[in-house]
Amino acid sequence: MDQPSGRSFMQVLCEKYSPENFPYRRGPGMGVHVPATPQGSPMKDRLNLPSVLVLNSCGITCAGDENEIAAFCAHVSELDLSDNKLEDWHEVSKIVSNVPHLEFLNLSSNPLSLSVLERRCAGSFAGVRKLVLNNSKASWETVHTILQELPDLEELFLCLNDYETVSCSPVCCQSLKLLHITDNNLQDWTEIRKLGIMFPSLDTLILANNNLMTIEESEDSLARLFPNLRSINLHKSAGLHCWEDIDKLNSFPKLEEVKLLGIPLLQSYTTEERRKLLIARLPSIVKLNGSIVADGEREDSERFFIRYYMEFPEEEVPFRYHELVTKYGKLEPLAVVDLRPQSSVKVEIHFQDKVEEMSIRLDQTVAELKKHLKTVVQLSTSNMLLFYLDQEAPFGPEEMKYSSRALHSYGIRDGDKIYVEPRMK
């Protein structure tokens, strides 16, 4: 059902958190908030406000009474206003400026690209540490204005904003630790390097679904651009199709975590090969695609890497191969061991004074073996007794008395003996 238009933040707040819709409950972050001010709204005693307010998809277009917002929201630390109809940054500023302890703000999927964010409005965001602008189509000019006015911003979300390029800010943002910029169209590495210039303290860079092409950068330059990068997500980077791009990730001096799924380079390898080859090429990572790399797994992967490339022509062998040979020495190829159960064996059939060597299938039953032996021993199946002698068994022959029992359950091996005797009447 469509939300009504022209609703204010304060109107929605009063409706959602009224006692009828949001009854008082005890528990963390819940309870009646009564601001310590004699000029507060008479409604304040009737609202049950948590410190985390979720007002998404409510048709909000404006702030409403600022005094009311200040009276009710003095304790609020997180505010979700996603999927509303806010298109004027001045209205957003009226809300945020009256929430003094706000640290997390989600403005995703609001049409805020329709207005210009002025620096005096952006100043009301000064205390925000985590800002979400996904699918807001916020311009880089808007982002730059925000960065200049948010000195403590640590996490920024800019997904689904149709970015094809990155515009460098005139001022570096030293505080930003996490940048989530997935589902855009940042294909050229020259655009990604601008992010390193703008955010020199970046710890986590999430670039999934950007169709990123090859990493065209020298090792020294990569180390200078992202000196503090600990985690990078390159899921579905359609242009990464050579191992040299993977090797360049080793240039980030603090990199520990990598996510690399859905890239063309890895499509022709098995799941096991992908993981082991990646681990062996990235000696500093401790987590790959969300899974911890244990010490034992790293050694197994590096040994696998040596054996994988040992038969390649010298010109195709990566430099990492020589590093690992220095570490482990030249390894022998693994012996090929067939672990499939044996399907047939050769046994000796003993009947009276005759001995005949036969090949028998182990998937058949005792009854089926008797049918097979009828022409050999000239006895009917009902008049036939079978005894199996394991060549290593210390207890003598074992009668094969259960007609439905499969032969493989006896553990029969090549060279064992089966004795046939007529049933005594």
C-alpha positions as CSV (number, residue, x, y, z in Angstrom):
1,M,0.0,0.0,0.0
2,D,1.4,3.4,-0.9
3,Q,2.5,5.7,1.9
4,P,0.8,9.0,2.2
5,S,2.9,12.0,0.9
6,G,3.9,15.1,2.8
7,R,4.4,13.5,6.2
8,S,6.8,15.0,8.7
9,F,9.5,13.2,10.7
10,M,7.8,14.2,14.0
11,Q,4.3,13.1,12.8
12,V,5.7,9.6,11.9
13,L,7.6,9.4,15.1
14,C,4.5,10.1,17.2
15,E,2.5,7.6,15.3
16,K,5.0,4.7,15.4
17,Y,6.1,5.1,19.0
18,S,2.8,5.9,20.6
19,P,1.8,3.5,23.4
20,E,-0.9,2.0,21.1
21,N,1.7,1.0,18.4
22,F,4.8,0.6,20.5
23,P,3.9,-0.5,24.1
24,Y,6.4,0.0,26.9
25,R,8.7,-3.0,27.3
26,R,11.6,-3.6,29.6
27,G,14.9,-4.5,28.0
28,P,18.1,-3.1,26.5
29,G,17.6,0.1,24.6
30,M,13.9,0.2,25.3
31,G,11.8,2.3,27.7
32,V,10.0,5.6,28.2
33,H,12.3,8.5,27.5
34,V,11.5,11.7,29.5
35,P,13.9,14.5,28.6
36,A,15.1,16.6,31.6
37,T,13.6,19.9,30.3
38,P,10.6,21.8,31.7
39,Q,9.7,23.2,28.2
40,G,9.3,19.7,26.6
41,S,6.3,18.7,24.7
42,P,3.3,17.4,26.7
43,M,3.4,14.3,24.5
44,K,6.8,13.3,25.7
45,D,5.5,11.2,28.6
46,R,3.5,9.1,26.2
47,L,6.2,8.0,23.8
48,N,8.3,4.9,24.3
49,L,11.5,5.8,22.4
50,P,14.5,3.5,22.0
51,S,17.9,5.0,21.3
52,V,17.7,3.3,17.8
53,L,14.9,4.8,15.7
54,V,13.8,2.9,12.6
55,L,11.5,5.1,10.4
56,N,12.1,3.6,7.0
57,S,9.5,3.6,4.2
58,C,7.2,6.0,6.1
59,G,6.7,8.7,3.4
60,I,8.6,11.3,5.3
61,T,9.2,14.5,3.3
62,C,10.1,17.1,6.0
63,A,11.3,17.5,9.6
64,G,8.3,18.9,11.4
65,D,8.5,20.8,14.7
66,E,12.2,21.1,15.6
67,N,11.5,21.8,19.3
68,E,9.5,18.5,19.4
69,I,12.4,16.7,17.8
70,A,14.9,18.1,20.3
71,A,12.6,17.2,23.2
72,F,12.2,13.5,22.1
73,C,15.5,12.7,20.5
74,A,18.2,14.0,22.9
75,H,19.2,10.3,23.6
76,V,18.9,8.9,20.1
77,S,22.2,7.5,18.7
78,E,21.0,5.7,15.5
79,L,18.5,6.8,13.0
80,D,17.2,4.9,9.9
81,L,15.4,7.2,7.4
82,S,15.9,5.0,4.4
83,D,13.3,4.7,1.6
84,N,11.5,7.9,2.4
85,K,10.8,11.0,0.2
86,L,13.3,13.4,1.6
87,E,14.6,15.5,-1.2
88,D,15.7,18.6,0.6
89,W,19.0,18.6,2.6
90,H,17.7,21.5,4.6
91,E,14.9,19.3,6.0
92,V,17.4,16.5,6.8
93,S,19.6,19.1,8.6
94,K,16.6,20.2,10.7
95,I,16.2,16.6,11.9
96,V,19.9,15.8,12.5
97,S,20.8,19.1,14.2
98,N,18.2,18.3,16.9
99,V,19.6,14.8,17.6
100,P,22.8,15.8,19.4
101,H,24.1,12.3,20.1
102,L,23.5,10.8,16.6
103,E,26.3,8.5,15.4
104,F,24.6,6.4,12.7
105,L,22.4,7.9,9.9
106,N,20.9,5.9,7.1
107,L,19.5,8.1,4.2
108,S,19.4,5.4,1.6
109,S,16.9,5.6,-1.3
110,N,15.9,9.2,-0.6
111,P,15.8,11.5,-3.7
112,L,18.4,13.8,-2.2
113,S,20.2,14.4,-5.5
114,L,17.4,16.9,-6.3
115,S,19.0,19.5,-3.9
116,V,22.4,20.9,-3.2
117,L,24.0,20.2,0.2
118,E,25.4,23.5,1.5
119,R,28.3,23.4,4.0
120,R,26.2,25.0,6.8
121,C,23.7,22.2,6.5
122,A,26.4,19.6,6.4
123,G,27.7,21.0,9.6
124,S,24.7,19.6,11.5
125,F,26.1,16.1,10.7
126,A,29.4,16.7,12.5
127,G,29.0,14.0,15.1
128,V,28.0,11.2,12.7
129,R,30.4,8.3,12.5
130,K,28.5,6.0,10.1
131,L,26.7,7.4,7.1
132,V,24.7,5.4,4.6
133,L,23.8,7.1,1.3
134,N,23.1,4.0,-0.8
135,N,20.9,4.5,-3.9
136,S,20.6,8.2,-3.0
137,K,22.5,9.2,-6.3
138,A,24.5,11.6,-4.1
139,S,27.0,13.5,-6.3
140,W,30.7,13.5,-5.5
141,E,30.3,17.2,-4.7
142,T,27.8,16.3,-2.0
143,V,30.1,13.6,-0.7
144,H,33.0,16.1,-0.6
145,T,30.9,18.6,1.4
146,I,30.0,15.9,3.9
147,L,33.6,14.8,4.2
148,Q,34.7,18.3,5.0
149,E,32.1,18.7,7.8
150,L,32.3,15.3,9.4
151,P,35.7,15.1,11.2
152,D,34.9,11.8,12.9
153,L,33.3,9.9,10.0
154,E,34.5,6.3,10.1
155,E,32.2,4.4,7.8
156,L,30.7,5.5,4.5
157,F,28.2,3.6,2.3
158,L,27.9,4.7,-1.3
159,C,26.4,1.7,-3.1
160,L,24.0,1.7,-6.1
161,N,24.8,5.4,-6.9
162,D,25.7,4.8,-10.6
163,Y,29.2,6.0,-10.2
164,E,31.4,5.5,-13.3
165,T,34.2,7.8,-12.0
166,V,35.5,9.1,-8.8
167,S,36.0,12.8,-8.2
168,C,38.9,13.6,-5.8
169,S,38.1,15.7,-2.7
170,P,40.3,18.8,-2.2
171,V,40.8,17.6,1.4
172,C,41.8,14.1,2.6
173,C,39.5,12.3,5.0
174,Q,41.9,10.9,7.6
175,S,39.1,9.4,9.8
176,L,37.4,7.0,7.3
177,K,38.1,3.4,8.0
178,L,35.5,1.6,5.9
179,L,34.2,2.4,2.4
180,H,31.3,0.3,1.0
181,I,31.0,1.3,-2.6
182,T,29.5,-1.9,-4.2
183,D,27.1,-2.1,-7.2
184,N,28.4,0.9,-9.1
185,N,30.3,0.9,-12.4
186,L,33.9,1.7,-11.4
187,Q,35.8,-0.3,-14.0
188,D,39.1,1.5,-14.4
189,W,41.7,1.2,-11.7
190,T,42.6,4.9,-12.1
191,E,39.3,5.6,-10.4
192,I,40.0,3.2,-7.5
193,R,43.4,4.8,-6.9
194,K,41.6,8.1,-6.2
195,L,39.9,6.5,-3.2
196,G,43.3,5.7,-1.8
197,I,44.3,9.4,-2.1
198,M,41.1,10.6,-0.5
199,F,41.1,8.0,2.3
200,P,44.7,7.3,3.5
201,S,43.5,5.6,6.7
202,L,41.2,3.2,4.9
203,D,41.0,-0.2,6.6
204,T,38.2,-1.9,4.6
205,L,37.4,-1.4,1.0
206,I,34.3,-3.2,-0.4
207,L,34.3,-3.0,-4.2
208,A,32.1,-6.0,-5.1
209,N,30.0,-5.8,-8.3
210,N,31.9,-3.0,-10.0
211,N,33.3,-4.8,-13.1
212,L,36.8,-3.7,-12.1
213,M,39.4,-4.2,-14.8
214,T,43.0,-5.1,-14.4
215,I,45.0,-3.4,-11.6
216,E,47.3,-1.1,-13.5
217,E,49.6,0.1,-10.7
218,S,53.2,-0.5,-9.6
219,E,53.8,-2.3,-6.4
220,D,55.4,0.7,-4.7
221,S,52.5,2.9,-5.8
222,L,49.9,0.5,-4.4
223,A,51.7,0.4,-1.0
224,R,51.7,4.2,-0.9
225,L,48.0,4.5,-1.9
226,F,46.6,2.0,0.6
227,P,49.1,1.9,3.5
228,N,46.5,0.8,6.1
229,L,44.2,-1.4,4.0
230,R,43.5,-4.6,5.9
231,S,40.5,-6.0,4.0
232,I,39.4,-5.8,0.3
233,N,36.3,-7.3,-1.4
234,L,36.6,-7.7,-5.2
235,H,33.6,-10.1,-5.7
236,K,32.5,-10.2,-9.3
237,S,35.2,-8.0,-10.7
238,A,34.6,-9.0,-14.3
239,G,37.8,-7.6,-15.7
240,L,40.2,-9.6,-13.4
241,H,41.4,-12.5,-15.6
242,C,45.1,-12.8,-14.9
243,W,47.1,-14.0,-11.9
244,E,49.3,-10.8,-12.0
245,D,46.3,-8.9,-10.7
246,I,46.1,-11.3,-7.7
247,D,49.8,-11.0,-7.1
248,K,49.5,-7.2,-6.9
249,L,47.4,-7.5,-3.8
250,N,50.5,-8.5,-1.9
251,S,51.7,-4.9,-2.4
252,F,49.2,-3.7,0.3
253,P,51.5,-3.9,3.4
254,K,48.7,-4.6,5.9
255,L,46.3,-6.7,3.9
256,E,44.9,-9.7,5.8
257,E,41.5,-10.4,4.4
258,V,40.5,-10.9,0.7
259,K,37.2,-11.8,-0.9
260,L,37.4,-13.0,-4.5
261,L,34.4,-14.8,-5.9
262,G,32.9,-14.7,-9.3
263,I,35.9,-13.4,-11.3
264,P,36.7,-14.8,-14.7
265,L,40.2,-15.8,-13.8
266,L,38.9,-18.5,-11.4
267,Q,36.1,-20.0,-13.5
268,S,38.1,-22.8,-15.0
269,Y,39.4,-24.1,-11.7
270,T,37.8,-26.5,-9.3
271,T,36.7,-25.1,-5.9
272,E,39.7,-26.8,-4.2
273,E,42.1,-25.5,-6.8
274,R,40.8,-21.9,-6.5
275,R,41.2,-21.8,-2.7
276,K,44.6,-23.4,-2.6
277,L,46.1,-21.4,-5.5
278,L,44.8,-18.2,-3.9
279,I,46.2,-19.0,-0.5
280,A,49.5,-19.9,-1.9
281,R,49.8,-16.7,-3.9
282,L,48.7,-14.5,-1.0
283,P,51.1,-15.4,1.9
284,S,49.9,-12.6,4.3
285,I,46.2,-13.2,4.3
286,V,44.5,-14.8,7.3
287,K,41.0,-14.9,5.9
288,L,39.9,-15.8,2.3
289,N,36.3,-15.4,1.2
290,G,35.1,-15.3,4.8
291,S,37.0,-18.4,6.0
292,I,40.0,-18.4,8.3
293,V,43.2,-19.8,6.7
294,A,44.7,-22.1,9.3
295,D,48.4,-22.8,9.4
296,G,47.9,-26.4,8.3
297,E,45.8,-25.3,5.4
298,R,48.4,-22.7,4.3
299,E,51.2,-25.4,4.2
300,D,48.9,-27.8,2.3
301,S,48.1,-25.1,-0.2
302,E,51.7,-24.1,-0.7
303,R,52.8,-27.6,-1.3
304,F,49.8,-28.1,-3.7
305,F,51.1,-25.0,-5.5
306,I,54.5,-26.5,-6.0
307,R,53.1,-29.7,-7.4
308,Y,50.6,-27.9,-9.6
309,Y,53.3,-25.9,-11.4
310,M,56.1,-28.5,-11.4
311,E,55.4,-29.7,-14.9
312,F,54.8,-26.3,-16.5
313,P,57.3,-24.8,-18.9
314,E,59.8,-22.6,-17.2
315,E,58.5,-19.4,-18.9
316,E,55.0,-20.1,-17.4
317,V,56.0,-20.8,-13.9
318,P,55.2,-17.9,-11.5
319,F,57.8,-16.3,-9.3
320,R,55.9,-17.6,-6.2
321,Y,56.7,-21.1,-7.3
322,H,60.5,-20.5,-6.9
323,E,59.9,-18.8,-3.5
324,L,58.0,-21.9,-2.3
325,V,60.6,-24.3,-3.6
326,T,63.2,-22.4,-1.6
327,K,60.9,-22.9,1.5
328,Y,60.0,-26.6,1.0
329,G,62.4,-27.9,-1.5
330,K,61.4,-29.8,-4.7
331,L,58.6,-32.2,-3.9
332,E,57.8,-35.5,-5.4
333,P,54.5,-35.9,-7.2
334,L,51.8,-37.4,-5.1
335,A,51.1,-41.1,-5.8
336,V,47.8,-41.7,-7.5
337,V,45.8,-44.0,-5.2
338,D,42.5,-45.5,-6.4
339,L,40.3,-45.6,-3.3
340,R,37.3,-47.0,-5.1
341,P,36.2,-50.4,-3.7
342,Q,37.3,-53.4,-5.7
343,S,34.5,-54.7,-8.0
344,S,35.9,-58.2,-8.7
345,V,38.5,-60.6,-7.5
346,K,40.2,-63.9,-8.6
347,V,39.6,-66.8,-6.2
348,E,40.2,-70.5,-6.2
349,I,37.1,-72.7,-6.3
350,H,37.7,-76.0,-4.6
351,F,35.3,-78.9,-5.2
352,Q,36.2,-82.5,-4.4
353,D,39.7,-82.9,-6.0
354,K,39.2,-80.1,-8.5
355,V,40.6,-76.6,-8.2
356,E,39.5,-73.9,-10.7
357,E,40.5,-70.2,-10.7
358,M,37.6,-67.9,-11.3
359,S,36.9,-64.2,-11.4
360,I,33.8,-63.3,-9.3
361,R,31.9,-60.0,-8.9
362,L,31.8,-58.7,-5.3
363,D,28.5,-56.9,-5.8
364,Q,26.6,-60.2,-6.1
365,T,25.0,-62.2,-3.2
366,V,25.8,-65.7,-2.0
367,A,22.7,-67.0,-3.8
368,E,23.8,-65.4,-7.1
369,L,27.3,-67.0,-6.7
370,K,25.7,-70.4,-6.2
371,K,23.8,-70.0,-9.5
372,H,27.0,-69.1,-11.2
373,L,28.7,-72.2,-9.7
374,K,26.0,-74.7,-10.8
375,T,27.7,-75.5,-14.1
376,V,31.1,-75.7,-12.5
377,V,30.4,-78.2,-9.7
378,Q,27.3,-79.9,-11.2
379,L,25.2,-79.3,-8.0
380,S,21.9,-77.6,-7.6
381,T,21.9,-74.4,-5.5
382,S,19.7,-76.0,-2.8
383,N,22.3,-78.9,-2.5
384,M,25.3,-76.6,-2.3
385,L,27.3,-75.4,0.7
386,L,29.9,-72.7,0.4
387,F,32.8,-72.0,2.7
388,Y,35.1,-69.0,2.4
389,L,38.8,-69.2,3.4
390,D,40.6,-66.0,4.0
391,Q,44.3,-66.7,3.3
392,E,45.2,-64.7,6.4
393,A,42.4,-66.0,8.7
394,P,43.6,-68.0,11.7
395,F,40.2,-69.7,12.3
396,G,39.7,-71.8,9.2
397,P,36.9,-71.6,6.6
398,E,33.7,-69.6,7.3
399,E,30.4,-71.0,6.0
400,M,28.6,-68.6,3.7
401,K,25.2,-69.5,5.0
402,Y,23.2,-66.3,4.3
403,S,21.9,-66.3,0.8
404,S,21.2,-62.5,0.6
405,R,24.6,-61.4,2.0
406,A,26.8,-59.5,-0.5
407,L,30.2,-61.1,-1.3
408,H,32.0,-57.8,-0.6
409,S,31.0,-57.9,3.0
410,Y,33.3,-61.0,3.5
411,G,36.3,-58.9,2.6
412,I,37.3,-61.4,-0.2
413,R,40.6,-60.6,-1.9
414,D,42.6,-62.0,-4.8
415,G,44.0,-65.4,-4.0
416,D,41.4,-66.4,-1.4
417,K,39.6,-69.8,-1.6
418,I,36.0,-70.8,-1.7
419,Y,35.1,-74.5,-0.9
420,V,32.0,-76.1,-2.4
421,E,30.5,-79.1,-0.7
422,P,27.3,-81.1,-1.2
423,R,24.7,-80.8,1.4
424,M,24.4,-84.0,3.5
425,K,21.0,-85.6,3.3
